[in-house]
Amino acid sequence: MPNFIDRRLNPKDRSLGNRQRFLKRVHDELKRSIRDQVKSDRIADVDAAHGVPVPRRGADEPSFRHSADSGERHHVLPGNESFSAGDRIAKPQAGGGEGSGRGPGRGEGDDDFLFVLSRDEVLDLFFEDLELPDMVKLNLKETVSYRSHRVGFTTSGTPSNINVGRTMRNSYGRRIALGRPSEQEYLEVVGEIAALEEEANPSQPQRRRLAELRAVLDGLERRRKRIAYVDPVDVRFNRFERLPMPNASAVMFCLMDVSASMGEREKDLAKRFFVLLHLFLKRRYERIDIVFIRHTDEAREVDEETFFFSKQSGGTIVSTALEEMQRIILDRYPSNIWNIYAAQASDGDNASGDSDLCATLLRDELMKLCQYYAYVEIIDERESEIFGTTDNGTSLWRAYRIVDGAVPNFQMTRIARPADIYPVFRKLFARQPVALRA
């Protein structure tokens, strides 16, 4: 049987095994705290480390200690004015007196302590009840793509990356430093020797000069052979480094129906959906803006807190949200610069005749600007059995079915519980090449 040894370093001098055991022991408490924080925090804060308060009760490691109700102990108490040596001091009753050792300000109960969860641990706890497989978790945590960037020179590399200019400068400097004869100096000696050899009757000084030049030429040739014109030490290669690609900017439009029919459960499911979509896009874009649009019978752009927690309600006209989105795109997010994504959450209720207008706006206007548009219809759990396998549904659902069949980057689904959110993202991952191609 093979033996597996985990040689990974413990994070920041902490015991990884102890940390994992602690996470398992307080799993339910951590999960509840993360769920409460996700409901109250901003979407962008989900993808970060979290400090989670954990009750001290049940979180302490087991240990052995002396019982305060038995045994003999000897203490030296300085400043004694009431007892003499040999006097017997009565023990305080259990739970009484001030012998608990808890210090000033003690009282009933224990304070909570703050346990810091890493980003990956937060995502694991957040995704747990969404029934996401490990493959999807890795996709949500993947790093951005990289490109090669030239950052200097190196002494090793492939021949195709040789930098000729830097190599020749190194060669020239080395030849000067080592005194390698230049080509001009060599040719001058050769030319003078050739001129003297052409003399028919050379004089005695000319013969001596010829002998000297031949000796000089022999030395020059030996030095030229010893000191190469280009030596391996001169060769330099272009050096490249992998840098994150400067991804294009992206904007995500979050459209939510906040009419009287959208209750707290529907809004909670909508926020979970928007959180997952934000995490997906954040992995692929260095900069991403989020635009929140809420609508009843009129639509307006709001901040995140107003988007999720405002108590406003009223009738429903969905086309007002689509028109507001189109106006914002034309004003601030030109489609030739920005990658535009949109997510719409609604319970499907709409004014009579407005659903057809919504389908026309999407098919003829908005889908020409968007890389991806996801429509999520939040239904009651009892309705999931009725609508799960049929095309029946609200007027808005039936109108969007026409858009779904005509536009490839439009997806729609129904959600009745948190575990139903994953099919939307399974479709989103399947449409990813189309989105990136645009």
BAPALO-410584 format. One record per residue (C-alpha): residue number from 1; residue in three letters; x, y, z. Coordinates in Angstrom, 1 decimal, decimal comma, always signed. Each point is the difference from the previous one (the first is absolute). Layout:
- NUM / ALA / X / Y / Z
...
! end
This chain:
- 1 / MET / +0,0 / +0,0 / +0,0
- 2 / PRO / +1,5 / +3,4 / -1,0
- 3 / ASN / +0,7 / +2,6 / +2,7
- 4 / PHE / -0,7 / +3,6 / -0,8
- 5 / ILE / +1,9 / +2,8 / +1,8
- 6 / ASP / -1,3 / +3,5 / -0,1
- 7 / ARG / +3,1 / +2,2 / -0,2
- 8 / ARG / -1,9 / +3,3 / -0,7
- 9 / LEU / +1,2 / +2,8 / +2,2
- 10 / ASN / -2,5 / +1,1 / +2,7
- 11 / PRO / -1,4 / +3,5 / -0,8
- 12 / LYS / +1,7 / +2,8 / +1,9
- 13 / ASP / +1,5 / -2,2 / +2,7
- 14 / ARG / -3,4 / -1,5 / +1,0
- 15 / SER / -0,9 / -3,6 / +0,2
- 16 / LEU / -2,0 / -0,9 / -3,1
- 17 / GLY / -1,4 / -3,1 / +1,6
- 18 / ASN / -1,2 / +1,8 / +3,1
- 19 / ARG / -1,6 / +2,7 / -2,1
- 20 / GLN / -1,9 / -2,6 / -2,1
- 21 / ARG / -1,2 / -1,8 / +3,1
- 22 / PHE / -1,2 / +3,3 / +1,5
- 23 / LEU / -1,8 / +0,9 / -3,2
- 24 / LYS / -1,7 / -3,4 / +0,1
- 25 / ARG / -1,0 / +0,4 / +3,6
- 26 / VAL / -1,6 / +3,5 / -0,4
- 27 / HIS / -1,2 / -0,6 / -3,6
- 28 / ASP / -3,6 / +0,8 / +0,7
- 29 / GLU / +0,7 / +3,2 / +1,9
- 30 / LEU / +2,4 / +1,2 / -2,7
- 31 / LYS / -2,4 / -0,8 / -2,8
- 32 / ARG / -2,8 / +1,9 / +1,8
- 33 / SER / +2,2 / +3,0 / +0,5
- 34 / ILE / +1,1 / +0,1 / -3,6
- 35 / ARG / -3,6 / -0,3 / -1,2
- 36 / ASP / -1,0 / +3,0 / +2,2
- 37 / GLN / +3,0 / +2,1 / -1,2
- 38 / VAL / -0,8 / -0,8 / -3,6
- 39 / LYS / -3,5 / +1,3 / +0,5
- 40 / SER / +1,2 / +3,2 / +1,6
- 41 / ASP / +3,3 / +0,7 / -1,8
- 42 / ARG / +0,8 / +1,4 / -3,5
- 43 / ILE / +0,2 / -2,5 / -2,9
- 44 / ALA / +3,7 / +0,8 / -0,6
- 45 / ASP / +0,8 / -0,7 / +3,7
- 46 / VAL / -1,0 / -3,7 / -0,3
- 47 / ASP / +3,2 / -0,7 / -2,0
- 48 / ALA / +2,3 / +0,9 / +2,9
- 49 / ALA / +1,2 / -1,2 / +3,4
- 50 / HIS / -2,6 / +0,2 / +2,8
- 51 / GLY / +0,3 / +0,4 / +3,7
- 52 / VAL / -2,7 / -2,3 / +1,5
- 53 / PRO / -1,0 / +0,3 / +3,7
- 54 / VAL / +0,0 / -3,5 / +1,6
- 55 / PRO / -1,4 / -0,7 / +3,5
- 56 / ARG / +2,8 / -0,9 / +2,4
- 57 / ARG / -2,2 / -2,8 / +1,4
- 58 / GLY / +0,9 / -3,3 / -1,7
- 59 / ALA / +3,0 / +1,5 / -1,8
- 60 / ASP / +2,6 / -0,6 / +2,6
- 61 / GLU / +2,4 / -2,9 / -0,3
- 62 / PRO / -0,3 / -2,7 / +2,6
- 63 / SER / +2,5 / +0,2 / +2,8
- 64 / PHE / +0,7 / -1,4 / +3,5
- 65 / ARG / -0,1 / +2,2 / +3,1
- 66 / HIS / -0,1 / -0,4 / +3,7
- 67 / SER / -3,4 / -0,1 / +1,7
- 68 / ALA / -0,6 / +3,0 / +2,2
- 69 / ASP / -2,1 / -2,1 / +2,4
- 70 / SER / +2,6 / -2,6 / +1,1
- 71 / GLY / +3,6 / -0,4 / +0,7
- 72 / GLU / +2,5 / +1,9 / +2,2
- 73 / ARG / +1,8 / +3,1 / -1,1
- 74 / HIS / +2,6 / +2,2 / +1,7
- 75 / HIS / +0,1 / +3,8 / -0,8
- 76 / VAL / +2,1 / +2,8 / +1,2
- 77 / LEU / -2,2 / +3,1 / +0,5
- 78 / PRO / +2,1 / +3,2 / +0,6
- 79 / GLY / -1,4 / +2,7 / +2,2
- 80 / ASN / -2,1 / -2,4 / +2,2
- 81 / GLU / -1,5 / +1,6 / +3,1
- 82 / SER / -2,7 / -2,5 / +0,9
- 83 / PHE / +1,6 / -3,4 / +0,1
- 84 / SER / +3,0 / -1,6 / +1,7
- 85 / ALA / +2,0 / -3,1 / -1,1
- 86 / GLY / -2,0 / -3,2 / +0,5
- 87 / ASP / -3,4 / +1,7 / -0,3
- 88 / ARG / -2,5 / -1,8 / -2,3
- 89 / ILE / -1,7 / +2,1 / -2,6
- 90 / ALA / -3,5 / -1,1 / -1,2
- 91 / LYS / -0,3 / -0,5 / -3,7
- 92 / PRO / -2,6 / +2,1 / -1,8
- 93 / GLN / -3,2 / -1,6 / -1,2
- 94 / ALA / -0,1 / -1,1 / -3,7
- 95 / GLY / -1,1 / +2,9 / -2,1
- 96 / GLY / +0,4 / +2,5 / +2,8
- 97 / GLY / +2,7 / +2,4 / +1,1
- 98 / GLU / +2,5 / +1,5 / -2,4
- 99 / GLY / +2,3 / -3,0 / -0,7
- 100 / SER / -1,1 / -0,6 / -3,6
- 101 / GLY / +3,0 / +1,8 / -1,4
- 102 / ARG / -1,9 / +1,8 / -2,7
- 103 / GLY / +1,3 / +3,5 / +0,9
- 104 / PRO / -1,9 / +3,3 / +0,2
- 105 / GLY / -3,3 / +0,4 / -1,7
- 106 / ARG / -0,9 / -3,7 / +0,2
- 107 / GLY / -3,6 / -1,0 / -0,1
- 108 / GLU / -2,3 / -2,7 / -1,2
- 109 / GLY / +0,7 / -1,5 / -3,5
- 110 / ASP / +3,0 / +0,2 / -2,2
- 111 / ASP / +0,9 / +2,5 / -2,7
- 112 / ASP / +0,2 / -1,0 / -3,6
- 113 / PHE / +3,3 / +0,0 / -1,8
- 114 / LEU / +0,7 / +1,0 / -3,6
- 115 / PHE / +1,1 / -2,8 / -2,3
- 116 / VAL / +1,4 / +1,1 / -3,4
- 117 / LEU / -1,0 / -2,1 / -3,0
- 118 / SER / +2,0 / +0,2 / -3,2
- 119 / ARG / -1,7 / +0,9 / -3,3
- 120 / ASP / +0,0 / -3,7 / -1,2
- 121 / GLU / -1,6 / -1,1 / +3,3
- 122 / VAL / -2,7 / +2,6 / -0,3
- 123 / LEU / -0,8 / -1,1 / -3,5
- 124 / ASP / -0,1 / -3,6 / +1,0
- 125 / LEU / -2,5 / +0,7 / +2,8
- 126 / PHE / -2,0 / +2,3 / -2,2
- 127 / PHE / -0,2 / -2,5 / -2,9
- 128 / GLU / -0,7 / -3,0 / +2,2
- 129 / ASP / -3,8 / +0,1 / -0,1
- 130 / LEU / +0,0 / +0,9 / -3,7
- 131 / GLU / +1,2 / -3,5 / -0,8
- 132 / LEU / +2,8 / +1,2 / -2,3
- 133 / PRO / +2,4 / -2,8 / -1,1
- 134 / ASP / +3,7 / +0,5 / +0,6
- 135 / MET / +0,6 / +0,7 / -3,7
- 136 / VAL / -2,2 / +3,1 / +0,2
- 137 / LYS / +1,7 / +1,2 / +3,2
- 138 / LEU / +3,3 / -0,1 / -1,8
- 139 / ASN / -1,4 / +1,9 / -2,9
- 140 / LEU / -1,3 / +2,7 / +2,3
- 141 / LYS / +3,5 / +0,3 / +1,7
- 142 / GLU / +2,1 / -0,2 / -3,1
- 143 / THR / +2,6 / +2,7 / -0,7
- 144 / VAL / +0,0 / +2,4 / -2,9
- 145 / SER / +1,8 / -0,8 / -3,2
- 146 / TYR / +3,6 / +1,1 / -0,6
- 147 / ARG / +2,1 / +1,3 / -2,9
- 148 / SER / +3,7 / +0,1 / -0,6
- 149 / HIS / +1,7 / +3,3 / +0,6
- 150 / ARG / +3,6 / +0,9 / -0,9
- 151 / VAL / +1,9 / +1,1 / +3,2
- 152 / GLY / +3,7 / -0,1 / -1,0
- 153 / PHE / +2,7 / -2,5 / -0,9
- 154 / THR / +1,2 / -3,3 / +1,2
- 155 / THR / +3,0 / -2,3 / -0,8
- 156 / SER / -2,0 / -3,0 / -0,9
- 157 / GLY / -3,0 / -0,6 / -2,3
- 158 / THR / -1,0 / -1,2 / -3,4
- 159 / PRO / +1,8 / +1,0 / -3,2
- 160 / SER / -3,1 / +1,8 / -1,2
- 161 / ASN / +0,2 / +2,4 / +2,9
- 162 / ILE / +3,7 / +1,1 / -0,5
- 163 / ASN / +0,4 / +3,8 / +0,2
- 164 / VAL / +2,6 / +0,7 / -2,8
- 165 / GLY / +0,6 / +3,6 / +1,0
- 166 / ARG / +0,8 / -0,7 / +3,7
- 167 / THR / +2,1 / -3,1 / -1,0
- 168 / MET / +2,1 / +2,0 / -2,4
- 169 / ARG / +0,5 / +2,8 / +2,5
- 170 / ASN / +1,2 / -2,5 / +2,6
- 171 / SER / +2,3 / -1,5 / -2,6
- 172 / TYR / +1,5 / +3,3 / -0,9
- 173 / GLY / +0,7 / +1,0 / +3,6
- 174 / ARG / +1,6 / -3,4 / +0,8
- 175 / ARG / +2,3 / +0,3 / -3,1
- 176 / ILE / +1,1 / +3,4 / +1,0
- 177 / ALA / +0,6 / -1,0 / +3,6
- 178 / LEU / +2,1 / -3,1 / -1,1
- 179 / GLY / +1,8 / +1,8 / -2,7
- 180 / ARG / -1,1 / -2,1 / -3,0
- 181 / PRO / +1,5 / +1,5 / -3,2
- 182 / SER / -2,5 / +1,9 / -2,0
- 183 / GLU / -0,7 / -0,8 / -3,6
- 184 / GLN / +1,5 / +3,3 / -1,1
- 185 / GLU / +3,2 / -0,6 / +1,9
- 186 / TYR / +0,3 / -3,5 / -1,4
- 187 / LEU / -0,6 / +1,1 / -3,6
- 188 / GLU / +2,7 / +2,8 / +0,3
- 189 / VAL / +2,6 / -2,5 / +1,0
- 190 / VAL / -1,0 / -2,4 / -2,8
- 191 / GLY / +0,1 / +2,8 / -2,5
- 192 / GLU / +3,4 / +1,3 / +1,1
- 193 / ILE / +1,5 / -3,6 / -0,2
- 194 / ALA / -1,5 / -0,4 / -3,5
- 195 / ALA / +1,6 / +3,3 / -1,1
- 196 / LEU / +3,4 / -1,0 / +1,3
- 197 / GLU / -0,2 / -3,4 / -1,6
- 198 / GLU / -0,6 / +1,6 / -3,4
- 199 / GLU / +3,5 / +1,7 / +0,1
- 200 / ALA / +2,3 / -1,7 / -2,5
- 201 / ASN / +3,2 / +0,9 / +1,9
- 202 / PRO / -0,9 / +1,0 / +3,6
- 203 / SER / +2,6 / +1,8 / +2,0
- 204 / GLN / +1,3 / -1,2 / +3,3
- 205 / PRO / -2,4 / +2,2 / +2,1
- 206 / GLN / -2,9 / -1,2 / -2,1
- 207 / ARG / +0,9 / -3,6 / +0,7
- 208 / ARG / +0,2 / +0,7 / +3,7
- 209 / ARG / -3,3 / +1,9 / -0,2
- 210 / LEU / -1,6 / -2,9 / -1,8
- 211 / ALA / +1,2 / -2,5 / +2,6
- 212 / GLU / -1,4 / +2,2 / +2,8
- 213 / LEU / -3,3 / +0,3 / -1,8
- 214 / ARG / -0,3 / -3,7 / -0,5
- 215 / ALA / +0,7 / -0,5 / +3,8
- 216 / VAL / -2,7 / +2,6 / +0,8
- 217 / LEU / -2,4 / -1,7 / -2,4
- 218 / ASP / +0,6 / -3,3 / +1,6
- 219 / GLY / -0,8 / +1,5 / +3,4
- 220 / LEU / -3,1 / +1,7 / -1,3
- 221 / GLU / -1,3 / -3,3 / -1,4
- 222 / ARG / +0,7 / -1,9 / +3,2
- 223 / ARG / -1,9 / +2,7 / +2,0
- 224 / ARG / -2,9 / +0,0 / -2,5
- 225 / LYS / -0,3 / -3,8 / +0,5
- 226 / ARG / +0,2 / +0,2 / +3,8
- 227 / ILE / -2,5 / +2,9 / +0,3
- 228 / ALA / -3,1 / -0,9 / -2,0
- 229 / TYR / -2,0 / +2,6 / -1,8
- 230 / VAL / -3,2 / -1,2 / +1,7
- 231 / ASP / +0,3 / -2,1 / +3,1
- 232 / PRO / -2,8 / -1,8 / +1,8
- 233 / VAL / +0,5 / +2,3 / +2,9
- 234 / ASP / -1,1 / +2,9 / -2,2
- 235 / VAL / -3,3 / -1,5 / -1,1
- 236 / ARG / -3,1 / +1,6 / +1,5
- 237 / PHE / -3,7 / -1,1 / -0,4
- 238 / ASN / -3,1 / +2,0 / +0,3
- 239 / ARG / -1,6 / -0,7 / +3,4
- 240 / PHE / -3,8 / -0,3 / +0,3
- 241 / GLU / -2,2 / +0,0 / +3,1
- 242 / ARG / -3,6 / -1,1 / +0,4
- 243 / LEU / -2,1 / +2,9 / +1,0
- 244 / PRO / -3,8 / +0,2 / +0,6
- 245 / MET / -1,8 / +1,1 / -3,1
- 246 / PRO / -1,5 / +3,4 / +0,1
- 247 / ASN / -3,6 / -1,3 / -0,3
- 248 / ALA / -2,7 / +2,2 / -1,5
- 249 / SER / -2,4 / +1,7 / +2,3
- 250 / ALA / -3,4 / -1,6 / +0,8
- 251 / VAL / -3,2 / +1,2 / +1,4
- 252 / MET / -2,7 / -2,1 / +1,6
- 253 / PHE / -3,6 / +1,2 / +0,1
- 254 / CYS / -2,1 / -1,4 / +2,8
- 255 / LEU / -3,7 / +0,4 / -0,6
- 256 / MET / -2,5 / -1,0 / +2,6
- 257 / ASP / -3,7 / +0,2 / +0,4
- 258 / VAL / -0,8 / +1,5 / +3,4
- 259 / SER / -3,8 / +0,1 / -0,3
- 260 / ALA / -2,3 / -1,2 / +2,7
- 261 / SER / +0,2 / -3,6 / -1,2
- 262 / MET / +3,8 / -0,2 / +0,6
- 263 / GLY / +0,4 / -1,0 / +3,7
- 264 / GLU / +3,1 / -0,5 / +2,2
- 265 / ARG / +0,5 / -3,6 / -1,3
- 266 / GLU / +0,0 / +1,1 / -3,6
- 267 / LYS / +2,4 / +2,9 / +0,7
- 268 / ASP / +2,4 / -2,3 / +1,8
- 269 / LEU / +0,1 / -2,5 / -2,9
- 270 / ALA / +0,5 / +2,9 / -2,4
- 271 / LYS / +3,0 / +1,3 / +2,0
- 272 / ARG / +1,6 / -3,5 / +0,1
- 273 / PHE / -0,3 / -0,1 / -3,8
- 274 / PHE / +1,5 / +3,5 / -0,4
- 275 / VAL / +2,9 / -1,0 / +2,3
- 276 / LEU / +0,9 / -3,0 / -2,1
- 277 / LEU / -0,2 / +1,9 / -3,2
- 278 / HIS / +2,3 / +2,7 / +1,5
- 279 / LEU / +2,5 / -2,6 / +1,0
- 280 / PHE / +0,0 / -1,5 / -3,4
- 281 / LEU / +0,7 / +3,3 / -1,8
- 282 / LYS / +2,5 / +1,2 / +2,6
- 283 / ARG / +2,3 / -2,9 / -0,9
- 284 / ARG / +0,1 / +1,1 / -3,7
- 285 / TYR / +0,2 / +3,8 / +0,2
- 286 / GLU / +2,4 / +2,3 / +1,8
- 287 / ARG / -2,7 / +2,7 / +0,3
- 288 / ILE / -3,7 / -0,6 / +0,3
- 289 / ASP / -2,8 / +2,4 / +0,8
- 290 / ILE / -3,3 / -1,1 / +1,5
- 291 / VAL / -3,1 / +2,0 / -0,8
- 292 / PHE / -3,1 / -0,7 / +2,1
- 293 / ILE / -3,4 / +0,7 / -1,5
- 294 / ARG / -3,2 / -0,7 / +2,0
- 295 / HIS / -3,5 / +0,4 / -1,4
- 296 / THR / -3,6 / +0,0 / +0,9
- 297 / ASP / -2,2 / +1,8 / -2,5
- 298 / GLU / +3,0 / +2,3 / -0,5
- 299 / ALA / +3,8 / -0,7 / +0,0
- 300 / ARG / +3,0 / +1,8 / +1,4
- 301 / GLU / +3,7 / -0,6 / +0,6
- 302 / VAL / +0,8 / -0,4 / +3,8
- 303 / ASP / +2,8 / -1,0 / +2,2
- 304 / GLU / +0,4 / -3,6 / +1,3
- 305 / GLU / -1,6 / +0,7 / +3,5
- 306 / THR / -3,1 / +1,5 / -1,6
- 307 / PHE / -0,1 / -2,7 / -2,6
- 308 / PHE / -0,3 / -2,8 / +2,6
- 309 / PHE / -1,4 / +1,6 / +3,1
- 310 / SER / -2,4 / +2,8 / -1,0
- 311 / LYS / -3,6 / -0,6 / +1,0
- 312 / GLN / -1,5 / +1,7 / -3,1
- 313 / SER / -2,5 / -2,1 / -1,9
- 314 / GLY / -2,8 / +0,5 / -2,4
- 315 / GLY / -1,3 / -1,1 / -3,4
- 316 / THR / +2,2 / -1,7 / -2,7
- 317 / ILE / +1,1 / +1,2 / -3,4
- 318 / VAL / +3,1 / -1,9 / -1,0
- 319 / SER / +0,8 / +2,0 / -3,2
- 320 / THR / +0,9 / +3,0 / +2,1
- 321 / ALA / +3,1 / -1,8 / +1,3
- 322 / LEU / +1,1 / -1,0 / -3,5
- 323 / GLU / -0,5 / +3,6 / -1,3
- 324 / GLU / +2,1 / +1,3 / +3,0
- 325 / MET / +2,7 / -2,5 / -0,7
- 326 / GLN / +0,1 / +1,0 / -3,7
- 327 / ARG / +0,2 / +3,7 / +1,0
- 328 / ILE / +3,0 / -0,6 / +2,4
- 329 / ILE / +1,8 / -2,0 / -2,7
- 330 / LEU / -0,3 / +2,8 / -2,5
- 331 / ASP / +1,1 / +2,6 / +2,6
- 332 / ARG / +2,9 / -1,8 / +1,8
- 333 / TYR / +0,9 / -3,4 / -1,5
- 334 / PRO / +0,6 / +0,0 / -3,8
- 335 / SER / -0,2 / -3,6 / -1,2
- 336 / ASN / +3,2 / +0,4 / -2,1
- 337 / ILE / +2,0 / +0,5 / +3,2
- 338 / TRP / -1,9 / -1,8 / +2,8
- 339 / ASN / -1,0 / -3,6 / +0,3
- 340 / ILE / -3,6 / +0,2 / +1,1
- 341 / TYR / -1,7 / -2,7 / +2,1
- 342 / ALA / -3,5 / +0,0 / +1,5
- 343 / ALA / -1,9 / -2,0 / +2,5
- 344 / GLN / -3,7 / +0,4 / +0,6
- 345 / ALA / -1,9 / -1,5 / +2,9
- 346 / SER / -3,8 / +0,1 / +0,2
- 347 / ASP / -2,9 / -2,1 / +1,1
- 348 / GLY / -1,5 / +0,4 / -3,5
- 349 / ASP / -3,0 / +2,2 / +0,9
- 350 / ASN / -0,3 / +2,9 / -2,5
- 351 / ALA / -2,6 / +2,4 / -1,3
- 352 / SER / -2,3 / -1,1 / -2,8
- 353 / GLY / +1,7 / +0,4 / -3,5
- 354 / ASP / +3,4 / +1,1 / +1,5
- 355 / SER / +1,6 / -3,4 / -0,4
- 356 / ASP / -0,1 / +0,1 / -3,8
- 357 / LEU / +1,6 / +3,5 / +0,2
- 358 / CYS / +2,8 / -1,5 / +2,2
- 359 / ALA / +0,7 / -2,8 / -2,5
- 360 / THR / +0,2 / +2,5 / -2,8
- 361 / LEU / +2,4 / +2,3 / +1,9
- 362 / LEU / +2,2 / -3,0 / +0,8
- 363 / ARG / +0,0 / -1,5 / -3,5
- 364 / ASP / +0,4 / +3,2 / -2,1
- 365 / GLU / +2,0 / +2,2 / +2,3
- 366 / LEU / +1,7 / -1,2 / +3,2
- 367 / MET / +1,3 / -3,5 / -1,2
- 368 / LYS / +2,0 / +1,8 / -2,7
- 369 / LEU / +1,9 / +1,8 / +2,7
- 370 / CYS / +0,3 / -2,8 / +2,6
- 371 / GLN / +2,5 / -2,9 / +0,2
- 372 / TYR / -2,4 / -1,9 / +2,2
- 373 / TYR / -3,4 / +0,4 / +1,5
- 374 / ALA / -1,4 / -2,3 / +2,7
- 375 / TYR / -3,7 / +0,1 / +1,0
- 376 / VAL / -0,8 / -1,7 / +3,3
- 377 / GLU / -3,7 / -0,5 / +0,9
- 378 / ILE / -0,4 / -0,7 / +3,7
- 379 / ILE / -3,0 / -2,2 / +0,7
- 380 / ASP / -1,5 / -1,7 / +3,0
- 381 / GLU / +1,3 / -3,5 / +0,9
- 382 / ARG / -3,4 / -1,4 / -0,5
- 383 / GLU / +0,0 / +1,4 / -3,6
- 384 / SER / +3,3 / -1,7 / -0,9
- 385 / GLU / -1,8 / -3,3 / -0,5
- 386 / ILE / -2,5 / +1,6 / -2,4
- 387 / PHE / +2,3 / +2,3 / -2,0
- 388 / GLY / +3,2 / -2,1 / +0,2
- 389 / THR / -0,5 / -2,0 / -3,2
- 390 / THR / -2,4 / +2,1 / -2,0
- 391 / ASP / +0,0 / +3,4 / -1,9
- 392 / ASN / -3,0 / +1,2 / +1,9
- 393 / GLY / +0,4 / +2,9 / +2,3
- 394 / THR / -0,5 / +3,7 / +0,3
- 395 / SER / -0,4 / +2,4 / -2,9
- 396 / LEU / +3,5 / +1,2 / +0,5
- 397 / TRP / +1,4 / -3,5 / -0,2
- 398 / ARG / -1,9 / -0,8 / -3,1
- 399 / ALA / +1,2 / +3,2 / -1,7
- 400 / TYR / +3,6 / -0,6 / +1,0
- 401 / ARG / -0,2 / -3,6 / -1,5
- 402 / ILE / -0,2 / +1,7 / -3,4
- 403 / VAL / +3,2 / +1,9 / +0,7
- 404 / ASP / +1,7 / -3,1 / +1,3
- 405 / GLY / -0,6 / -1,8 / -3,2
- 406 / ALA / +1,2 / +2,8 / -2,2
- 407 / VAL / +3,0 / +1,4 / +1,8
- 408 / PRO / +3,0 / -2,3 / +0,9
- 409 / ASN / +1,4 / +2,0 / +2,9
- 410 / PHE / -3,3 / +0,1 / +1,9
- 411 / GLN / -0,8 / -2,5 / +2,7
- 412 / MET / -2,9 / -0,4 / +2,4
- 413 / THR / -0,9 / -2,4 / +2,8
- 414 / ARG / -2,2 / -0,3 / +3,1
- 415 / ILE / +1,1 / +0,0 / +3,6
- 416 / ALA / -2,0 / -1,3 / +2,9
- 417 / ARG / +2,8 / -0,6 / +2,6
- 418 / PRO / +3,7 / +0,7 / +0,4
- 419 / ALA / +1,1 / -3,3 / -1,5
- 420 / ASP / -1,8 / +1,0 / -3,2
- 421 / ILE / +2,4 / +2,9 / -0,7
- 422 / TYR / +2,8 / -2,3 / -1,4
- 423 / PRO / -1,8 / -0,9 / -3,4
- 424 / VAL / +0,2 / +3,7 / -0,9
- 425 / PHE / +3,8 / +0,0 / +0,3
- 426 / ARG / +0,3 / -3,4 / -1,7
- 427 / LYS / -1,6 / +1,7 / -3,0
- 428 / LEU / +2,2 / +3,0 / +0,5
- 429 / PHE / +3,2 / -2,1 / -0,1
- 430 / ALA / -1,3 / -1,7 / -3,1
- 431 / ARG / -0,5 / +3,4 / -1,7
- 432 / GLN / +3,4 / +1,3 / +1,1
- 433 / PRO / +1,8 / -0,3 / -3,4
- 434 / VAL / -2,8 / +2,0 / -1,7
- 435 / ALA / +0,3 / +2,7 / +2,7
- 436 / LEU / +3,7 / +0,3 / -0,3
- 437 / ARG / -0,1 / +0,0 / -3,8
- 438 / ALA / -2,1 / +3,1 / -0,2
! end
